Amino acid sequence: MGKKLVTLMAIFIMTVGWAMFEPTIIQAATEENEIPVIVQSFAPKEIAPGDVWKVYLKASDPDGKMKYIFATVSQPGVGSYPVSIIRIKDENQKELSGYIYLNTGPARSAHFFDLTLTLTVNIKDDKGQFSKPAVFPLSFVAKPSPEAPPEGVFNEQDLGPIMVTLRTVGGGRRIR
């Protein structure tokens, strides 16, 4: 019984000590460092298979040191693809406005009709800090509803490709 009591007391002291220490770490990190922010974003929710999906981003970093755009594609039945990392050019590291894009395979591929994807985008700075994510759903349909980014908000600047080769569900076959 004595060992159990000593063990329980040690766990209690460590828990209380950690709880008192943790807010200090969080507070110091948020006060000390500014993180990149995705200010505005836009992407069509529907496209036809074979179309290029453009995802528009407007982002800024008070320190002017945004380094990478991280893009993660998730697909029901497949899971998450490997992260696609897009390097941000030096002239865009303080503020960027443009689009990243995903090539969706051969035009009108029947394998992609009724397929859905989710894209999650974060911006990483030189200190390893990430922006809050921007999340974009996508459905492949025969006749997509036309959607365009708001006029005058985003530059028509190519920021880079999302390097993912989509797969069909079930057969595991890659669509190129």
PyMOL commands that set and color helices and strands:
alter all, ss='L'
color gray80, all
select helices_A, chain A and resi 2-32+90-92+110-112
alter helices_A, ss='H'
color red, helices_A
select strands_A, chain A and resi 37-42+46-47+52-60+66-75+79-80+84-87+95-103+116-125+134-140+158-161
alter strands_A, ss='S'
color yellow, strands_A
deselect
rebuild
show_as cartoon
